[in-house]
Amino acid sequence: MLALIQRVTQASVSVDDAVVGAIGPGLLALVGIEPGDGTAQARRLAQRLLSYRVFSDEAGRMNRSLADTGGGLLLVSQFTLAADTRSGTRPGFSTAAAPDEAERVFNEFVAICRENHLPGVETGRFGAHMVVSLVNDGPVTFLLRP
C-alpha cells in the first residue's frame, strides 16, 4: 500500500464532468493498493498520513500535521501507483492488487481516515475514469508507505 501525498490549497476530483469530491487547504492522497494489503496496512498508512508533518508552523518549518491543522483530505484510488516500471517502456500491473481486493482495502482505508479525521474526508470514485485538479502548495509531495 502506498500513497503519493500532495499539500494543496485546493483539490477536486470529477467523474463524467461532475465533481464528486473537493477540498480546500489540506492533502490530496493518490492511493495504490498492492497484493496482500489489508487492515494492518490501511491502519498504519492512515495513521502516518494523518500525523505526517508537512504544514508550516509559525516559524515556517514543517512541524504541523493534517490532524493539527484540521485541513481537508481528498483520497483518490490510483492503481497505476503500484505499477512495475523497472524495465521496458510500458508499465506492468501484476504488482497492483486485483480490483475486488483493492476496492475492499481502499474502502477500509477511507473508513479509517473518516473515523480519525472528522473535519472532512472526500474521495473520488473507485474504478472510474477520474479527472483530478489540484493546486500544489509548495510544491510539497511525498511518497508514503505503511
C-alpha positions as CSV (number, residue, x, y, z in Angstrom):
1,M,0.0,0.0,0.0
2,L,1.3,3.4,-0.9
3,A,0.1,7.0,-1.0
4,L,1.5,9.9,-3.0
5,I,0.5,12.9,-0.9
6,Q,0.5,16.5,-2.0
7,R,-0.1,19.5,0.1
8,V,-2.7,21.6,-1.7
9,T,-4.5,24.9,-1.4
10,Q,-7.4,23.2,-3.2
11,A,-8.1,19.9,-5.0
12,S,-11.1,18.2,-6.6
13,V,-11.9,15.1,-8.5
14,S,-14.6,14.8,-11.2
15,V,-16.3,11.9,-12.9
16,D,-18.3,12.5,-16.1
17,D,-17.8,16.2,-15.7
18,A,-19.4,16.2,-12.2
19,V,-17.3,17.0,-9.1
20,V,-17.5,14.0,-6.7
21,G,-15.0,15.3,-4.1
22,A,-13.4,18.6,-3.3
23,I,-11.3,20.2,-0.5
24,G,-9.8,23.5,0.3
25,P,-6.3,23.6,2.0
26,G,-5.1,20.1,3.1
27,L,-3.8,17.0,1.5
28,L,-4.6,15.1,-1.7
29,A,-3.6,11.4,-1.5
30,L,-3.3,9.2,-4.5
31,V,-3.6,5.7,-3.1
32,G,-2.3,2.5,-4.6
33,I,-3.1,-1.0,-3.2
34,E,-0.7,-3.9,-3.6
35,P,-1.4,-7.7,-3.3
36,G,-1.6,-8.8,0.3
37,D,-2.5,-5.3,1.6
38,G,-5.2,-5.4,4.3
39,T,-6.4,-3.9,7.5
40,A,-3.0,-3.6,9.2
41,Q,-1.5,-1.7,6.2
42,A,-4.6,0.5,5.9
43,R,-4.5,1.4,9.6
44,R,-0.8,2.1,9.6
45,L,-0.9,4.2,6.4
46,A,-3.9,6.2,7.7
47,Q,-2.0,6.9,11.0
48,R,1.0,8.1,9.1
49,L,-1.0,10.2,6.6
50,L,-3.0,12.0,9.3
51,S,0.1,12.7,11.5
52,Y,2.7,13.4,8.8
53,R,4.1,16.9,9.5
54,V,4.0,18.7,6.2
55,F,2.3,22.0,7.2
56,S,4.3,25.0,8.4
57,D,4.3,26.2,11.9
58,E,4.7,29.9,13.0
59,A,8.5,29.6,12.3
60,G,7.9,28.3,8.7
61,R,9.1,24.8,9.5
62,M,7.1,21.7,8.5
63,N,6.0,20.8,12.0
64,R,2.2,20.5,11.7
65,S,0.2,17.6,10.6
66,L,-3.2,17.4,8.9
67,A,-4.6,16.4,12.3
68,D,-3.1,19.6,13.7
69,T,-4.4,21.9,11.0
70,G,-7.8,20.3,10.5
71,G,-7.4,20.6,6.8
72,G,-9.3,18.7,4.2
73,L,-8.3,15.2,2.9
74,L,-9.1,14.0,-0.6
75,L,-8.4,10.3,-1.2
76,V,-8.2,9.0,-4.8
77,S,-7.6,5.4,-5.7
78,Q,-4.9,5.0,-8.3
79,F,-3.8,1.5,-9.3
80,T,-1.1,2.9,-11.5
81,L,1.0,3.8,-8.4
82,A,1.6,0.1,-7.8
83,A,2.8,-0.5,-11.4
84,D,6.1,-2.3,-12.1
85,T,8.2,0.2,-14.1
86,R,11.6,-1.4,-13.6
87,S,12.1,-2.4,-17.2
88,G,10.8,-1.8,-20.7
89,T,8.8,1.1,-22.0
90,R,5.4,0.0,-20.7
91,P,4.2,-0.4,-17.1
92,G,3.2,-3.8,-15.8
93,F,0.3,-4.1,-13.4
94,S,0.8,-7.5,-11.8
95,T,2.2,-5.7,-8.8
96,A,-1.2,-4.0,-8.2
97,A,-3.9,-5.7,-6.2
98,A,-6.9,-7.2,-8.1
99,P,-9.8,-4.8,-8.4
100,D,-12.1,-6.5,-5.9
101,E,-9.3,-6.7,-3.3
102,A,-8.1,-3.2,-3.9
103,E,-11.6,-1.8,-3.6
104,R,-12.2,-3.5,-0.3
105,V,-8.9,-2.3,1.1
106,F,-9.4,1.3,-0.3
107,N,-12.9,1.5,1.3
108,E,-11.5,0.3,4.6
109,F,-8.7,2.9,4.4
110,V,-11.3,5.6,3.7
111,A,-13.4,4.5,6.7
112,I,-10.4,4.5,9.0
113,C,-9.4,8.0,7.8
114,R,-13.0,9.2,8.3
115,E,-13.1,7.8,11.9
116,N,-9.9,9.6,12.8
117,H,-10.2,12.9,10.8
118,L,-13.6,14.4,11.4
119,P,-13.2,17.7,9.6
120,G,-13.7,16.1,6.3
121,V,-12.6,13.3,4.1
122,E,-13.6,13.4,0.4
123,T,-13.0,10.7,-2.2
124,G,-13.1,10.0,-5.9
125,R,-15.0,7.0,-7.3
126,F,-13.2,3.7,-7.2
127,G,-12.6,2.2,-10.7
128,A,-14.0,5.3,-12.6
129,H,-12.1,7.4,-15.0
130,M,-11.4,10.5,-12.9
131,V,-10.1,14.0,-13.6
132,V,-8.1,15.3,-10.7
133,S,-7.4,19.0,-10.3
134,L,-5.1,20.5,-7.7
135,V,-3.1,23.4,-6.7
136,N,0.0,22.0,-5.1
137,D,1.2,24.2,-2.2
138,G,5.0,24.5,-2.1
139,P,5.2,22.3,-4.1
140,V,5.2,19.6,-1.4
141,T,4.9,16.0,-2.4
142,F,5.9,12.8,-0.6
143,L,5.5,9.1,-1.2
144,L,4.3,7.3,2.0
145,R,4.2,3.6,2.7
146,P,2.8,2.0,5.9
